[in-house]
Amino acid sequence: NYPGWQSFRYQDLDITNGAHFGRLFLPSSVDAFLSEHTFEHLTSNEAEKAFIYFFHYLKPGGYVRTAVPDSGK
């Protein structure tokens, strides 16, 4: 949890499900999305959908920050 940020678990916001976004946010209403240790569990198609949803709900000038583990290779 970060001050000023709202945290969601998978059951609250499946980032591959547009209906989940639609019940929580209005289009172009979010300043930023932060996703940590999530995208490594998604297929390419699921990741693409998630980014499409992120950008649909971001305000102009908003941003997405993602973190994924480094395999060390």
Secondary structure by P-SEA (a helix, b strand, c coil): ccccbbbbcccccccccaaaaaaccccccccccccccccccccaaaaaaaaaaaaaacccccbbbbbbbbccc
